[in-house]
Amino acid sequence: MDTKKILIAVCVGFVILAFVSTSWAGETRIPLEAAKPHPNASGTAYLSGDTISIHAKGLRPGSVYTVWFVNMKPRKHETGAGSAPYVFRTDSKGNGAYASTLSESPFGEWAMIMVVLHTNGNPKDMKSMKGALKAPIPTTG
């Protein structure tokens, strides 16, 4: 292959790479860390200005979890992440996924994402929650 064809192929490759990179730029990948009650849990949240998705593993099998945006200062308060009831159920291996649209961007508005277990299986029971996964939300997406 001659040098001119190689140079054209490399330039086309860079153009494709630049296009793909800008299409991915709208989504922020956030690694989730395990809370004490779920030491083997791990996951990743993907946030854009109008969507959230979470992929998790190492959670309690066959259990109910909800997803929250949380601020700790000046006082603790939270809101469900996405559309009510903010719920996902894990499979028999402890894997779970959640996806929802957002009415507004969480960047700069909320400090953390939290995934919590509802120990009695009722996502409306706010007294039976235990932390599972968490991560800070960057101020910009």
N, C-alpha and C positions, 0 to 999 in steps of 0.2 A: 504494500500500500504506500502511495507516495505521501510526502509531507503535507501537501495542500489538503488532501482528504482527511488526514489525521487531525490537522488544525481545525477544519470545519466540524468534524465529529466532536472534538473537545469543546468548541464554542457552543454547539447545539446542546451538549450535555450541561454546560453551565447555565444556559438559558432555561432549560427544563428544571434544573435544581433550584434556581432562583424563583421560578413560578411555584413549585411545590412548597418551598420554604415559606413564601408569603401566604399561601393558603393555610398552612399549619399555624401561622403566627397568631391567629385569633383565639387559640385555646391554650390555657395554662395548665401544665401538669404539676400536680401537688402530691408528693409522697405522704401517705398517712402513717402515723406512728401508733403503736399499740398503747392502750391505757392499761393500768395495772391489772384490772380484772380479766384482761385478754392478752396475756403476755406473748402468745404465739401468733397474734393477728397481724396482718399487714394489708396494705391496700394503696390505691392511687385514686385521687380525685382529678377530674378534668373539668375546668371551669372556663367558660367564656362569659361575655357580658349577658347572655340570655339563656345559657344552658348549664346544667351540671350533670356529670355522670361519675359514678363510683364503682370500682371493681375491688372486691375484698376477698380475703381468704384467711383461714385460721380462726374463724368465728365459731360460735356455738352452733352445731348442726340443727336444722329444723327450727330456727328461732326467728323472732320478730325484732327488727331493728328500725330505727328512724334516723333521719339526717337533719342536722340543725346548723344554722349560722349563729355564732355566739360572740358577744362582747363581754369582757370582764370588767371594764372601766367605763365610766365612773362607778357603775354598779352592774352586776351580772344581769343580762337579759338575752333572750334568744328568740329566734323565729324559725319556723320550718323552712328547709331548703327546697324550694320549688313549689309544687302543687300538693295540697293536702290529700292524703294523710301522711305524706313524706316517708312511706313505709317500703321496706323490702324484707323478704324472708330468705334465709339461707337454705341451701340444699343439704343433703345428707352428709356431705363432706365439709360443711362449714364455709362454702363459697357463696357469695352474694353479689348482686349488682343492683344499682339504682340509677335511674335517669329521669330528668324532669326539665321542663322549661322554667325560666326565672322571669319574674315580672320586672326585676331591676337588677343591675349589676351588683355583686357583693364586694367588688374591689373598692377599697377605701371606706366602705360602710360597715363591714363586719371584720372582726379580728381572727376568728377561727371557724373551721368546719369541725363538727363533732358527729360521730356515729355512735348511737347508744342502743344497748340491748334492753328490751322490755321483758323482764324476767318472768312475768306471768302471761306473756303473749298478747297483752292488750296495749296497742300503741296509744290509746287515749289515757292510760294510767301513767301520769307523770311522776308518781311516787315510787314506781318499781323499776326505774331506769338505772343502768350501770354503764359507765363509759366503756367504749370498745376501741375506737380509733379517733385520732384528732390530728389537726395540723393548722398552722397559722395560714391565713389568706394574705397574699401579697397586696400591697396598697394599689398597685396597678396591674392590669392583666396583660 
